[in-house]
Amino acid sequence: MATTENATGVINDLIEINNDRVAGFEKAIADIKDENIDLKQLFQGYAEQSRKYGQELAAIIGSAEEVETGNSVSGTLHRAWIDVKSLFGGSDRASILSEAERGEDAIKKAYQDALADEDLPVGAVEVVRSQAQGINSAHDQIKALRDAAKA
């Protein structure tokens, strides 16, 4: 599938934020204490989801030298914020879930922005729309768990 330079950039942005999401969830998993073991399993599933999404997006681009394999600047800042928060005792369930929701807000917006881009080829739009549904579902689940933790 041929992509324009702009479409390639949009898809690469999604690959980057999925890479950030994997790294963010892996960081959270490493910091989660035993009393929140259920969150480790949930976050592992979401990290795997983003690995799969990144592979699907890379297949759209097709040319390995055009595929972004790094992390976005905003994602790096997001992970740094998690690191700072963990230093100040933000390891209770509500804090973990609030930070996870903040990260999900960022990726959700990236997908909304990508879907609004008129340069994406039809096949890419289908993939991005399907992935956006998975991201929205993950966001809603994390938000519900966060709300329950605050209650």
N, C-alpha and C positions, 0 to 999 in steps of 0.2 A: 504494500500500500504506500503510495507516494505521499509524502508530507511536505508542506512548505516549511521554510526556515522558521517562521513564527509558530506554526503548529509543533514543530520539533522542540522549540523552546518551551512551549506550554507543557508538552508531554514530559520533557526533562524536568521541569519544575515539579510535576507530580511524582516523578521517580525520586527526586531529592527529598520531598517531604515524606514520602513513604519510607525512605532510608532513615530519615530523622525519627519517624514514628517507631521503627524497629529499635533504633538506638535508645530512644526515650523509654520505651517499654522494657527493654533489657536492663536499663539503669534502674528503673523502678523495681523490677523483679529482684535484682541484686540487693536492694535496700529493704525489701519487705520482710517484716518479722513473721514468725510462725503463726501468730494469731490472725494473720491475714493471708494464710496460705491459699485460700480460694481465689484471691486476686492474682496470685502468681500464675495459676492455670489460665485464668481469663486473659491476662496480659500476654502470656505466651501464645495464645490463640490469635490475638490481634497482631502480634509481631509477625507471626506466620502469614496472616492475611496480607500484611503489607509487603512481605517478601514476594508473595504470589502476585500481588498487584504490580509491583515493580517489574517483574518478569514479563507480565502481560503488556505493560506499557513499553518496555524495551523492544518487544516483538513488533509493536506498531512502527517504531522508528526503523528497525531492521538493520541499520548500519552501526556496527559496534563503536566506530570512532565518534559517532554523534550522540551516543547514549551517555547520560550523566551517571556517574557512579558515586558521587560524593554526597555531602549533606548541604542543605541550604543554610544561609547565614541565620535566618530566623530560627531554624531548627537547632542550630548550635547554641544560640542564645537560650532557647527553650530548655535544652539539656543543662546548660550552665545554671539556669534558674533552679532546676531540680536539685543540682549539686549544692547550691547555696541553701536551699530550703532544708535539705537533709541535715546540714550542719546545725541548723537552729531547731531541731526537734520536730520537723514537720512530717513525722512518720506515723501519725495516727491515721486511721482508716479514712476519715473525712478529708484530711489533707492530701493523702495519696490520690483519692478519687477526684478531688477538686483540681489537682494538677493534671491528672490524666484527662479530665474533661476540658481543661484549657488547651491541651495539646490536640484533642479531638476537634475543638472549635477551629483551630488553625487549619487542620487538614480538610475539615468540612468546607471551610471558606475557599481553600485552594481548589477543591473540586467544583464548587459553585462558579468560581471565576473561570475555570477551564471550560465548563459547559456553556458559559456565556460567550466564549471566544468563537467567532464565526469562521476562523481559518481551519478549525479541526475537520478532518475528513469524516465522512459519515460513519465509516467503520470505527474510527477512533471515538467518536461521540457515543456510539453504542457501548463500547468498553468502559469509557469514563463514566457514563450514566449508571451502568451496572455496578461499578466499583463505588460510586458515590452512594448508592443505596446501602451497600455494606458498611461504608463509613458512617452514614447517618444512623444505621441500626446500632453500631458499636457506640456511637456518641450517646444515643438515647439510653442504652443499657448502663453505661458508666454514670450518666446523669441520675438515673433512677437509683443506682446503688449509692451514689453520693448523697442524694436526698434522704435515703433510708438511714445512712450513717449519721446524718446531722439530726435526725429525729430523736 
